[in-house]
């Protein structure tokens, strides 16, 4: 039990999927896991543990933004000895070759600032995914009917961004999409020698201004969850 996770040590599996939205964690547990039970509800940040194809899995909400992700990832790693952490969430597309409902697998995560920035001072650390997870996810993507893109993403520390010049520079350099958590997750995994991956469904598009209605988002996220689960146990 920690300040933010009210679970017993053996309540948490070695593999944890981390959606930002706690209610998405509930949906994932009820939809994909067998015998899922709630193991955390501190501050409404729901967590569940069950099994998928015989493998024990925890789904724990991480909240919005890198500071919140840092809290939950730190506690999962340091207090519950979690070995594999996979972010599952939504993102905004930053390239015309990407469509709504496509999946982005983050090979690297660029960021302007994160909770770990002060550790590196003037060093530009490059957070990246675990290669075994990345490779397994890319291979599993061949079975999906949606577009899957592997490459760099941008983890923003602000939701209401007012830097169109920064977005344009990243688009020119091939950044696929923007979200708010992966860079800190990748940095913490590197620090503690754990495996991490971020798999996101495109819910909106920065160029076309398209966006999925709220009632369609969950139905579009099933492929992403399947991909994350296969990567966790095949990578």
N, C-alpha and C positions, 0 to 999 in steps of 0.2 A: 504493500500500500504506500502511495506517495501523496504529495499535496494535491495532485490533480487526477490521479488514477486510483480509485478505491477498490482495486482488485488484489486478491492474494497472489503470491508469487507464481503458483502453479495454475492460475487462471489464464495467464497470457501464453499464447503459443510462440514458438520460435519464429514463425512467419506472421507478419502483421500487415494488413492492407490499411491504408490511411486516406480515407476521403476527408475533405474539409468539413462537409456538412454532417453533423451527427445523425440526422434523419436519413441521410444517404447510407450511413453505416448500418442503420437498422434495416433499410431496404435490401442492401447487399446480403446481410446475414439471413434475412427471411427468404430471399430469393435463391441464394446460391449455396448456403451451408445447411448441413444436416445437424439436428439437435443443437441448434444455436441457443445460447443463453446470454442474458445481459450480465456483463461482469464489471461494468462501470457506468455510473450516471452522475458523477461529481460535476457540478456546474452545468448539468445538462449535456455534457460531452459524452455521448453514448459510446459504449464499447461492447462487443459481443465475441464469444468464442464458440466455435463449432467445428465441423469437419467438412472437407471437400474431397470427394473420391478417396476417403480414408485418411486424408492428411489433416492434421489439426491446424486451424487457422483462426487468427483474431482479426476483427475489423474494428479499428478504433478511430473515431473522429479526431481531427487535428486542429479544427478551427480555421480562421482566415488569416493569411499572412505568415511571413517567416518567423516573427516572434512567437506566435502561438504554436507553429510547427516545431520550433526549437524546444519549447517546454515539453511537449508530448514525446518527441523523438528522444530527447535527453533522458527522460524518465524511463521510457521503454527500454532503452539501451543500458543505462547504468543501473537501474533498479530491478528490471525484469529480464535482463540478459537476452533481449531479442536479437536475433542474428540477421534477419532479412526484413527490410521495410520497403514497401511499395506504395507510393502515392498514386491514388486513383482519383481523378477529378476532371474539371472542365478547364478549357483554355480558349484564348482568342487567336484565330489564325492571322498570320502576318505575311502570307504569300498567296498569290493568285492561283497557284496549283493545288491549294488545299481547300476542301469544301466542308460545309457544315456536316457534322456527324463523323467526319474522318477521325482517325486516331493518330496522335503524335506520341512517339516514344522518344524521350529526352536523352540524347547521348551526352550533352553538356548543358549546363545552366548558367548563363551569363546573368550578372546582377550588378546593380549600381551600389547597393548597400544591403547588408544583412546583419543579424545579431553577431555573426562571427567576424565581421569586417575589422573590428578593433584588434583582433588577435594578429592579423597579418600586417597591420599598419600600412606601409607603402607598397607591399607586395600584392600583385594581382593574382590571387589563387584561382585555379580553374577547376571548379567542382564538376565531376563527371559521374556517370552511372557505373555500376558494377558490370564488367564485360560479360560475365556468364549470364546474368539476368537479361542484359541487353540483347545478346545473341539469341537466347531462347525465345524472347518476346518477338524478335524479328522473324525467326523461323516459324513460330506459331501464327504469325500474321498472314501467312500464305493461305490459311484455311478460312479467312474472313471475307465477307462480301463488301466490306467498306474499304476506303482508301487508308493506307497506313504509311506514315512518314517517319523516318528516323533522322535525327539531327539535333542541332542546337536550339534551345529555347531561351526565353528571357524571363527571369523571376523578378517581378517588379515589387517594390516596397510601397507602392501607392496604387490604389484602384482607380481613382479619378486623376488620370495622368494628364499633365499639361505640357508635355515635351514632344510635340510632333516631330521635331528635328531628330530627337534620339530614336524614335520609332523608325523614321526613314533611314537612319544610318544602320540600324540593325537589319532592316529588310534588305538593304543593299548587300549586307554581309551574310545573307542566307538564313537568318534566324526564322524558325518556322512558326513559333507562337509565343504567347505571353500568358503567364500565370503568376502565382504569388508565393509558392512554397518550396519548389524543388531544389533551388540552390542551397538553402540552409540544410535540407535533408541530406543532400549529397556531401556537403561539407562535414556534417556530423558523422556520417557513415565512414568517411575517410579518416576522421580523427580517431574513431574507436575501432576501426578495422572491421566494419560490418558491410553487408551488401545492401545497396539501395537502387531503386529504379523509380522513375515517374512515367506513368502512362496516362495520357489525357485525351478526352473526347472534345472535339471542337464544338463549342456551343455558340460562338459568335465570331464575326469576321471583321477585322479592323479596316480592311480595304473596301469590301462590298457593303458593310454595315448590316449584314444579315444577322439574325439571332434566332436561336431556337426558343419557342414559347416555353414557359416554365413547365407546363403539363407534358411536354414532349422530351424533356431532358432525361428523366429517369429511363424511359423506354429506349433511349438512344445510347445508354451507358452500358448495356449488357455485354456488348463485344469487348469493351475495355476491361471489364471485370474478368471475363473469360481469359483474355490475354494475360492479365496480371497473375491469375492463378496458375496458368500453364507455365509462365516464366518462373514462378516461385519454385515449382516442383520439377521442372524439366531443365532448369539452368544450373 
